[in-house]
Amino acid sequence: MRYIGKLLGYILLAFNVVVAILMVVSAYSAHVAPLAHPFWSCAGLFFPIFLFGNFFFLLFWLLVYWKYAWLPLIALLVCWNAVRTYFPINGWGEQAPEDAIKILSYNTQAFGEKSPHTKRNPNDVLTYLQNCDADIICLQEYIWGGKLKKADIDNALRDYKYKHFQSIGKGLNGLGIYSRYPILSATPLKYKTNRNGSVAYRIKVGNDTLLVVNNHLESFKIHESDVEIVQGMVAELGSEKQLADGWKLLNKLALATAIRSRQADVLLKTVADAKEKYVVVCGDFNDSPISYTHHVLHEKLDDAFVEAGNGFGISYHEHQLFFRIDHILLSRNMKVYDCVVDNTTEASDHYPIWCYISLDNHN
């Protein structure tokens, strides 16, 4: 029995080594250029799996054989920046000053439903936006049709004096903004895409000009059939069908990641070339916090959720997939006081994300 126990211990230790290596690989995959290594660059999507695995081994070794606890502990320390980015803990933080600006970003999924917005039959997305008390609202998947018209949306949000809509890609998809501050200009960014896009707005706030870039970057295009593939892979573990389905899904992820990397490079150049003192980049990035897109933008900007949010901040919650792919990033001369992924509404397949910012970093 003694030798069996040792053998089992060595097997678990070897498995822990594999999990630790995979966590490090996924944590640093954000530094990999997707155009050169598209498959490796997707590894960040699996980071939470390996993170949980290493936490499990850390607790297991501390309870069973504490001398082996060094392995998952070192792996977690090596990946600390990624851990902090994926699961920040900031507590309650400072209270926002009265002059702080509330910015909200929301992928509306075509406003949840294509129904009119009336007292008897209110549209849930519009009702949420009417009550959110944000100063600047950035919307993605601003699609109207059927019974819900753009005029209905504008009327519901008539308290916002300044607004802009930009059609993107093919069909009725678009980006929208509603602001309490004057919008000086709206400039679509130029990059290759069929259904997505970005718009840079120059907004007058007091004596300053704020550059806000609203984004809906390239989607992974995950559908119900892809979820069924994942479920089938679990049921048919090790089969030829599992390998074929897994390769098909990975190809789809890699292709979208490569396309999105080009869009991220355009965003980075926009930020680097900005003449405005204050910059906010927000929207549906369709990328996790451990990704090339997030990494290159983080070279110039801070992540509001990392600086002032708590937990995983899951923003996408459909198809049994749960990720934080909606982000608000801001220039480092600004201060964020609170950042929340608001899961109190399920009107869309995304939760809205909002934060309070000050144009004075108070440092």
Steps between C-alpha positions, in 0.01 A plus 500: 500500500790734579644461148157543342457826695839627379421405140167680519676802647751509216221468241312793657822702516565433131145606418553816704815574297296477177225727637759752626676511162169543316403783732827683429459445125143633505594794726771620262314420177387864493858593402482279191413659164185323372599544136820304561362246750118506482444180697735585787344844527164335583643336812395790723137388465588190704688689773221472762496120465871473582466769768236296680713188454802659667291633788362149549850350509620772738225416748545126443875502568460725805256248648669178386872563449596864553853463354354474149299820541796697366417392143151656460612794715791582269274463195251745651776748583645477148151572364407759762442784252264280301323387818458861609370596155252214485380515860569842659412569861467867591242505779269798515759759399462878516169677455473678168505882521194697392663606173585142400371382160303175479576307181294195402568249222234251397463245221121512471452190280268706279340641815415156627185477296344685211195624685371858533581692814168590661370536856312174469780318320835660590819384333726367778823635350357849453349495849842414643669779301238753610577419865878453480581869561812481283651812350628322190340182362683295236289235328595204282269287285281807464260331260147611435228339298160344532288692747790679671620803303800726546258782576365292791852463638579870461171595663555266795845656551392858429658621824833467318533812291788369290494174306650327200436178309745335262405207280777238487556200279210354308134512597355714779781454754643817650665685785324769698589760760283718724671778693421782739808675359535645148629259236745698287566230240450131423757319287470130401831314520614329183575129521387186318174354633163381376273555798700692760662838548626782721419871524711771666304786656645832613289618795518840667513469880538841660820653365639162396445265206445131570568241227259206536545202266196271488575149367339181384799291398501179299276233647596138563167419333421233757158347441286231660655244266845585639377452856365161393845419362660576838241287679556219251875519550453439873266207432733344241834566667793357304301411188591599144182708484607690811835588342338607173238714677760652730722593205203656319410715800861601565536609137197724539643656817843548343359667187296749703798572726724575203243738347449671835874553543505724192211698644682527833807640321282770340356582843848522649611739226188712556582528870869568435420773246225662705548871558243499780634491854238254623410172324240230568479180295196286574257249358465136405855386426395135454824422681581399857732696733774251406524580130714680244231768459490580870878477535593747225240754615615460858841628388342846479187472714380370836216249531225659710380163630850391603554834676162526673300180447469173689486136399471346155261767369333262256338712227401239240264236636335307217555159333637369831808715441607753763769761431586863566519627145353848556756751621560864588860618470618852574813712478719499809447870575143412599367350822240224520302477824273208438445246225214253487383233259130534574337157510171636635358504146485209258331682213797423273754219465751751643493679833571874488825628649528846655744705702552846649802692376660832577709698254730584789685194628535658847850355541 
